[in-house]
Amino acid sequence: MALTPWHKSATPRVDLRKGKPLDDAEFAVNLDRVRDGKAPDDYKDPKQFFERTYLTKNLTALAAEVQRRFSGIKTETSAVFNMATQFGGGKTHALTLLYHLARNGPAANGWPGVDKILAKAGLNSVPGAAIAVFVGTEFDSITGKGGGASGEPLRKTPWGEIAFQLSGTQGFDLVEEHDRQRIAPGGDVIRSFLPKDRPCLILMDELMNYVSRNRDSGLSDQLYNFIQNLTNVASGEDKAIVLLPESENGAGNAVFSPDGGMVAWKESSGTNLLLMNYAPLLRAAAVHGDALHLLPASLFEAASGYAVADLDMVGFVDEQRLLVSVMSESGAREVWLVDLGAEGPGLLRLGEGVFAGFLYP
């Protein structure tokens, strides 16, 4: 019995059959170009994208959790995700996968691998969602987007662009003055431009590039404020999800905002201490009692050598570690990492300052 030729059992992709494999640059997907329909077919064509995508365990779990949240299931789901990978680690690929699912909704049910995601999520169909994409390397706050012959309002800030993408001109009108004055909107305004009739997905990528280009204008500081307000709002909504890049910079250092507030701490091991990652644990702690009763001021006084006037829990890092803001009698603030291990609380002073928000790449 003759064996079937291998090329008939496993047909190579067209690019390989033609001797024209993808250029290395084509593997570096740009999420903004996917949204604009200008990316290579392997990324902008959703069915082709899924045919080329291997759904790893983590990628399947992420996609399933997002679908569950969109369906109104809040148990064991998060509203905010910090995507932590090294360069080339698949972060933007994961964002693109979520973009295609949200944009196409039930039409995605038959794509390769989607049945696996739905099975993991315990759902029968992919929920559609309104989507906003902000890529820091693409957005220019001097020239802005829209305006002129486009017939669209001119947007010059991340919040103006996101409001427009989610809710069109009506959404932008709600933040037009904030866009003009370059001031981040508060939670009430953000809540007002989120769609009420469907879930929404906000994807943000390459933020450090935008931050570094906009330090002098003050927009970098306002971006921190906007993201903090946005993530707080999303956490309180049933069907809103925000995905952000997690920092890869500053290992072993505390990072501060210009007003002296601590933005984040990253251990030398590479662990980021970002509060929003642990919002469910923080809520659980509030339900089960204040963990600070385990942390008498005398512990900090013994470790620091000064009298403690006030203690505030910033949030849990994981099941047994939390951040605590400590104020001395002189009014100076510090942020400490507390390990509530079985052998008793272990204390590590991270740095002076008030915990102010999040560190982004």
C-alpha positions as CSV (number, residue, x, y, z in Angstrom):
1,M,0.0,0.0,0.0
2,A,1.5,3.3,-1.1
3,L,1.9,6.1,1.4
4,T,0.1,9.4,0.7
5,P,2.6,12.1,-0.1
6,W,3.2,14.4,2.8
7,H,2.2,17.5,0.9
8,K,-1.3,16.0,0.3
9,S,-1.8,15.1,3.9
10,A,-0.6,18.5,5.2
11,T,-0.9,21.2,2.6
12,P,1.6,24.0,3.2
13,R,0.3,27.6,3.3
14,V,0.1,29.6,0.1
15,D,3.1,31.8,1.0
16,L,5.3,28.7,1.5
17,R,4.1,27.0,-1.7
18,K,5.0,30.1,-3.6
19,G,8.4,30.4,-1.9
20,K,7.4,33.8,-0.4
21,P,7.2,33.4,3.4
22,L,6.1,36.3,5.5
23,D,8.6,39.0,6.0
24,D,9.8,39.3,9.6
25,A,8.2,42.8,9.8
26,E,4.8,41.3,9.1
27,F,4.9,39.4,12.3
28,A,5.0,42.7,14.3
29,V,1.2,43.4,14.1
30,N,0.0,47.0,14.6
31,L,-3.4,47.1,16.2
32,D,-4.2,50.5,14.9
33,R,-3.6,49.3,11.3
34,V,-5.9,46.3,12.0
35,R,-8.6,48.6,13.0
36,D,-8.1,50.8,9.9
37,G,-8.1,47.8,7.6
38,K,-4.5,48.5,6.5
39,A,-2.7,45.5,8.1
40,P,-1.6,42.4,6.1
41,D,-4.4,40.0,5.3
42,D,-3.2,37.6,8.0
43,Y,-4.1,40.1,10.6
44,K,-7.0,42.2,9.2
45,D,-9.0,39.2,7.8
46,P,-10.4,37.7,11.0
47,K,-11.0,34.1,9.7
48,Q,-7.5,34.0,8.2
49,F,-6.1,35.4,11.5
50,F,-7.7,32.6,13.5
51,E,-6.6,30.0,11.0
52,R,-3.0,31.1,11.7
53,T,-3.4,31.5,15.4
54,Y,-2.5,28.7,17.9
55,L,-4.7,29.1,20.9
56,T,-2.5,28.4,23.8
57,K,-3.9,27.7,27.3
58,N,-3.4,31.3,28.5
59,L,-4.7,32.9,25.3
60,T,-7.8,30.7,25.4
61,A,-8.3,31.5,29.1
62,L,-8.0,35.2,28.4
63,A,-10.5,35.2,25.5
64,A,-12.9,33.1,27.5
65,E,-12.8,35.4,30.5
66,V,-13.5,38.4,28.3
67,Q,-16.5,36.7,26.7
68,R,-17.9,35.8,30.1
69,R,-17.6,39.4,31.3
70,F,-19.3,40.6,28.1
71,S,-22.1,38.2,28.9
72,G,-22.6,39.8,32.3
73,I,-20.9,37.1,34.3
74,K,-18.8,38.9,37.0
75,T,-17.8,35.8,39.0
76,E,-14.1,35.0,38.4
77,T,-13.9,37.7,35.7
78,S,-11.9,40.9,35.6
79,A,-12.7,44.3,34.0
80,V,-9.1,45.4,33.7
81,F,-6.2,43.3,32.3
82,N,-2.5,44.3,32.4
83,M,-0.9,42.5,29.5
84,A,2.7,41.6,30.6
85,T,5.0,40.1,27.9
86,Q,8.4,40.9,26.6
87,F,8.8,42.3,23.1
88,G,7.5,39.7,20.6
89,G,5.7,37.8,23.4
90,G,2.3,38.0,21.7
91,K,0.7,40.9,23.6
92,T,-0.6,42.7,20.5
93,H,-1.5,39.4,18.9
94,A,-3.8,38.7,21.9
95,L,-5.3,42.2,21.7
96,T,-6.0,41.6,17.9
97,L,-7.7,38.3,18.7
98,L,-10.0,40.0,21.2
99,Y,-10.6,42.8,18.7
100,H,-11.8,40.5,16.0
101,L,-14.1,38.6,18.4
102,A,-15.7,41.7,19.8
103,R,-16.1,43.4,16.4
104,N,-17.8,40.3,14.8
105,G,-19.7,38.8,17.7
106,P,-21.8,35.8,16.7
107,A,-20.3,35.8,13.2
108,A,-17.1,34.5,14.8
109,N,-18.8,31.4,16.1
110,G,-17.6,29.2,13.2
111,W,-14.0,30.5,13.1
112,P,-11.2,27.9,13.8
113,G,-10.7,27.6,17.6
114,V,-13.6,29.7,18.6
115,D,-15.5,26.6,19.7
116,K,-12.7,26.0,22.2
117,I,-13.0,29.5,23.6
118,L,-16.8,29.2,23.9
119,A,-16.5,25.8,25.7
120,K,-14.0,27.3,28.1
121,A,-16.4,30.3,28.7
122,G,-19.5,28.1,29.0
123,L,-21.3,30.1,26.3
124,N,-23.1,29.3,23.1
125,S,-22.1,32.4,21.1
126,V,-19.6,35.2,21.0
127,P,-21.0,38.5,22.3
128,G,-20.4,41.5,20.1
129,A,-19.1,44.8,21.7
130,A,-18.3,48.4,20.9
131,I,-14.5,48.7,20.6
132,A,-12.0,51.5,21.0
133,V,-8.3,51.1,20.1
134,F,-5.6,53.5,21.2
135,V,-2.0,52.9,20.1
136,G,0.5,55.3,21.5
137,T,3.0,55.0,18.6
138,E,0.3,56.1,16.1
139,F,-1.6,58.9,17.9
140,D,-0.3,62.4,17.5
141,S,-1.7,65.0,19.9
142,I,-0.5,68.0,17.8
143,T,-2.2,67.0,14.5
144,G,-4.9,64.9,16.1
145,K,-7.3,62.6,14.2
146,G,-10.3,63.6,12.1
147,G,-11.4,67.1,11.4
148,G,-11.4,68.9,8.0
149,A,-12.7,66.9,5.0
150,S,-13.2,63.8,7.1
151,G,-16.4,65.2,8.5
152,E,-15.4,63.9,11.9
153,P,-14.6,66.0,15.0
154,L,-10.9,66.7,15.5
155,R,-9.6,64.6,18.4
156,K,-6.3,65.5,20.1
157,T,-6.3,63.4,23.2
158,P,-6.6,59.7,24.1
159,W,-9.9,60.3,25.8
160,G,-11.3,62.3,22.9
161,E,-10.3,59.5,20.5
162,I,-11.7,56.7,22.7
163,A,-15.0,58.5,23.3
164,F,-15.4,59.0,19.6
165,Q,-14.6,55.4,18.7
166,L,-17.1,54.1,21.3
167,S,-20.0,56.4,20.8
168,G,-19.3,58.5,17.7
169,T,-19.8,62.3,17.6
170,Q,-22.3,62.2,20.4
171,G,-19.7,60.5,22.6
172,F,-17.0,63.0,21.6
173,D,-19.3,65.9,22.4
174,L,-19.3,64.8,26.1
175,V,-15.5,65.3,26.3
176,E,-15.0,68.0,23.7
177,E,-14.0,70.6,26.3
178,H,-11.7,68.1,28.1
179,D,-10.1,67.4,24.7
180,R,-9.7,71.1,24.0
181,Q,-8.2,71.9,27.4
182,R,-6.2,68.6,27.5
183,I,-7.6,67.7,30.9
184,A,-8.6,64.1,31.6
185,P,-12.3,63.5,32.3
186,G,-13.5,62.3,35.6
187,G,-15.4,59.1,36.2
188,D,-18.9,60.6,35.7
189,V,-18.0,61.8,32.3
190,I,-16.3,58.6,31.3
191,R,-19.3,56.6,32.4
192,S,-21.5,58.9,30.2
193,F,-19.8,58.0,27.0
194,L,-19.7,54.3,27.5
195,P,-22.3,52.5,25.4
196,K,-25.4,51.6,27.3
197,D,-26.9,49.1,24.9
198,R,-23.9,46.7,24.5
199,P,-20.6,45.7,26.1
200,C,-17.5,47.7,25.3
201,L,-13.8,46.8,24.9
202,I,-11.0,49.4,25.2
203,L,-7.6,48.2,23.9
204,M,-4.5,50.3,24.7
205,D,-1.0,49.6,23.4
206,E,2.4,51.2,23.2
207,L,1.6,53.8,25.9
208,M,5.2,54.6,26.9
209,N,5.9,56.0,23.5
210,Y,3.0,58.4,23.8
211,V,4.0,59.3,27.4
212,S,7.6,60.0,26.5
213,R,6.6,62.3,23.6
214,N,4.1,64.3,25.6
215,R,5.9,65.0,28.9
216,D,6.4,68.7,28.2
217,S,2.8,69.3,27.3
218,G,1.5,67.8,30.5
219,L,-0.5,65.2,28.5
220,S,1.6,62.3,30.0
221,D,0.4,63.2,33.5
222,Q,-3.2,63.6,32.3
223,L,-3.0,60.1,30.6
224,Y,-2.1,58.6,34.0
225,N,-5.2,60.3,35.5
226,F,-7.4,59.2,32.6
227,I,-6.3,55.6,32.9
228,Q,-6.9,55.5,36.6
229,N,-10.3,57.0,36.2
230,L,-11.1,54.7,33.3
231,T,-10.1,51.5,35.1
232,N,-12.1,52.6,38.2
233,V,-15.2,53.1,36.1
234,A,-14.8,49.8,34.1
235,S,-14.4,47.9,37.4
236,G,-17.9,49.1,38.4
237,E,-19.5,48.3,35.1
238,D,-21.0,44.9,34.2
239,K,-19.8,44.6,30.6
240,A,-16.9,47.0,30.2
241,I,-13.3,45.8,29.8
242,V,-10.0,47.6,29.5
243,L,-6.7,46.0,28.4
244,L,-3.4,47.8,29.1
245,P,0.2,47.0,28.6
246,E,2.1,46.3,31.8
247,S,5.5,48.0,32.4
248,E,8.7,46.3,31.5
249,N,10.8,49.1,32.8
250,G,12.2,50.2,36.2
251,A,13.0,46.8,37.7
252,G,14.0,47.3,41.3
253,N,12.9,50.9,41.4
254,A,10.0,53.0,42.7
255,V,8.6,55.4,40.0
256,F,7.0,58.7,41.0
257,S,4.7,61.1,39.3
258,P,5.8,64.7,39.0
259,D,3.8,65.7,42.1
260,G,5.8,63.2,44.2
261,G,3.2,60.4,44.3
262,M,4.4,56.9,43.9
263,V,3.2,55.6,40.5
264,A,4.3,51.9,40.9
265,W,7.0,49.7,42.3
266,K,8.6,46.9,40.3
267,E,10.7,44.3,42.1
268,S,14.0,43.1,40.8
269,S,12.3,39.8,40.2
270,G,10.1,41.5,37.6
271,T,6.9,41.5,39.5
272,N,4.8,44.6,39.0
273,L,2.7,45.8,41.9
274,L,-0.3,47.2,40.1
275,L,-3.5,47.6,42.2
276,M,-6.0,47.0,39.4
277,N,-4.7,43.4,38.9
278,Y,-6.0,42.6,42.3
279,A,-9.2,44.5,42.5
280,P,-11.3,41.3,43.1
281,L,-9.0,40.4,46.1
282,L,-9.4,43.9,47.4
283,R,-13.2,43.6,47.2
284,A,-13.0,40.3,49.0
285,A,-10.9,41.8,51.8
286,A,-13.5,44.5,52.3
287,V,-16.2,41.9,52.6
288,H,-14.3,39.6,55.0
289,G,-12.8,42.4,57.1
290,D,-10.0,44.9,57.1
291,A,-6.7,43.2,56.9
292,L,-5.0,46.1,58.6
293,H,-6.0,44.7,62.0
294,L,-3.1,42.4,61.5
295,L,-0.7,45.3,61.1
296,P,-0.3,47.3,64.4
297,A,1.5,50.6,64.0
298,S,4.1,49.3,66.4
299,L,5.4,47.0,63.6
300,F,6.1,49.9,61.3
301,E,7.5,52.0,64.2
302,A,10.0,49.3,65.1
303,A,11.0,48.8,61.4
304,S,11.2,52.5,60.5
305,G,12.3,54.2,63.7
306,Y,9.5,56.8,63.7
307,A,6.1,57.2,65.2
308,V,3.3,56.2,62.9
309,A,0.3,58.6,62.7
310,D,-1.8,56.8,60.0
311,L,-2.1,53.5,58.0
312,D,-4.0,53.0,54.8
313,M,-4.3,49.8,52.8
314,V,-3.6,50.5,49.2
315,G,-4.5,47.0,47.9
316,F,-3.5,43.4,47.7
317,V,-0.7,42.2,45.4
318,D,-1.7,38.6,45.8
319,E,-3.4,36.3,48.3
320,Q,-0.9,37.2,51.1
321,R,0.9,40.4,50.1
322,L,-0.5,43.9,50.2
323,L,0.6,47.5,49.8
324,V,0.2,49.9,52.8
325,S,0.5,53.6,52.8
326,V,2.2,54.8,56.1
327,M,2.3,58.3,57.4
328,S,4.6,59.5,60.1
329,E,3.7,62.1,62.7
330,S,5.7,64.6,60.7
331,G,3.2,64.0,57.8
332,A,5.7,62.2,55.5
333,R,4.2,59.4,53.5
334,E,5.8,56.0,52.5
335,V,4.6,52.9,50.7
336,W,5.4,49.5,52.2
337,L,5.0,46.0,51.0
338,V,3.6,43.7,53.7
339,D,3.8,39.9,53.5
340,L,1.1,38.2,55.6
341,G,2.9,34.9,55.7
342,A,2.4,32.1,58.2
343,E,5.4,33.3,60.2
344,G,3.9,36.8,60.7
345,P,3.9,40.0,58.8
346,G,7.1,40.8,56.9
347,L,7.7,44.4,56.0
348,L,9.6,46.0,53.1
349,R,9.8,49.8,52.7
350,L,9.4,50.5,49.0
351,G,9.9,54.3,49.0
352,E,8.7,57.7,50.0
353,G,5.6,59.2,48.5
354,V,1.9,58.6,48.1
355,F,0.7,55.7,45.8
356,A,-0.7,57.7,42.8
357,G,-1.6,55.2,40.1
358,F,0.0,52.9,37.5
359,L,3.3,52.6,35.7
360,Y,3.0,51.9,31.9
361,P,5.6,51.2,29.3
